[in-house]
Amino acid sequence: MSTGVDVIDSQHQNLLQMVNEAYQGLDKEISEIAFQRITKELLSYAIYHFQTEEHLMKEYGYFDERPEEAAQHVSEHRSFSAKVVSARDSVNTEVKEEMEQILEFLNTWILNHTQNVDLKLGGFIQMKEKQGDYEGHS
């Protein structure tokens, strides 16, 4: 699942760890308040992660050189956030299966996004670093 970009890979690991911890919470008959807190933390961290990726996309010229890939990438970020907010607002937390479905969606989305979209970005960043052709890594 590695993109080859340490900051992105580290954040992906954190996201998956948060999802796994939420799964473990379901085994303990999680309360509605706890579920809302967990999903809020996941969404907040996901948005932070998306901002990191989008900053790197600008820094390395991804929007300029691969505008279609960049647009798809950002669109997936926005779609993910909207889906999580919608799911949080509509879930009946007394129905454990609904909470499990949200967590399965999160886990699947993170893995698919990482393996498809983020790998392209990681390869692009690695290429730019090898070429020394980027605006400056901070």
N, C-alpha and C positions, 0 to 999 in steps of 0.2 A: 504494500500500500504506500510505499515511499515515493514521494515526488522528487526527492533529492534536494529539497529546500528545507533546511532545518526548522525554521520558524513555522512553516506550514505543516510539516510532519508532526512537530511537537503539539501544535494546536489540534490536529486531527486526533492524535492519541488522547488528548484531554477531552475532546467531544465524545469519543467512543467510551471513555471511562465514565463520563457523566451519564451516558445512556445506560451503561451496565449497572451503575449504582442505582439508577431509577428502576431498572428491572428487579434488582434485589429488594428495593422498597416495596414493590408489588407483592413479593412473597410475605411481607410482614403486614398485609392488609393496610396499605397506605391510606391515609385520610385525604379528604378533598383539599384541605389546606396544604398538606405536604405535597400532594401531586401538583397543585398550582405553583408552589414554590420551586419544585424541581423543574417543571417545564419553563418557568420564567427564567431560571438560571441557565438552562440549556439554550433558550432563545437569546438571552443576553450574550452568552459566550459565543454562540453561532454568529451573531451580528458583529461582535468584536473580531472574530476570525475572518468574516467576509470583508470587513474594513481593511484588515491586514493584507489579504490577497489583492484587493482592489488597489491599495496603495502600491503594492509591488508591481501590479499590472501597469500603473502609470509610470512608476519609477523606471521600469525597464522598457517602456515604449510598446507594450503589448497592444494597447488600443490603436496605436498608429500602424503597426506592422501586421497585426492580425485582428482587424476590427470585427469580423464576423464571429470569430472564436471568443473575443472579449465580450461582445454583446450577449452571446449565448451564456457565457459564464456569469455575467452580472444578472441576466434574466433569471437564471436558475437560483441565484442567491435570493432575489426578491420573491420568487415564487415559493421557495422553501419557507421564508419568514412568514409570508401571508398564510400558508397552509398551517403552520404551527399555531399561529394566533387563532385562526378559525377553529382548529381542533381543540385548543384549550378552552375556547369560549363555548363550544357545543358539547363537550364530553360530559357524560353523567359519571362522575367518579365513583359512584356506587357499583358501576358495572365494570368489573376488573378487565373484561375483554376489550372494552373501549380504550382503556389506558394502555393495555398491551399493544393494541393496534397502532396507537400513536407512537409508542416507543419502537415498534417494528418499523414504522415508516421512517422515523428519525435514523435508525441504524442503517436501514437499506439505502436511504438517500445519501447519507454520509459516505458509505462504501462506494455506491455507484458514482457519485459526484467526484470522489477522490480518484477512482480508477479510470474515469473517462475524461472529465474536464480539467481537473487539477493536474493530472499527469502532463497534459499539453502545456499548461502554464509552467510547471516545473522544468520541463525540457527546454522551453523557451528561455527561462531565467538562467539555466545552466549554460546554454549556448551563449547568451549575452555575456555572462561572467567570463567564459573562456575567451571570448573575443575582446573583452575589455570594453565592450560597446554598450554602455548604459550610463545614465545620468549620475550615478553615484549611489552606491549602496550605503544606507545609514544603519 
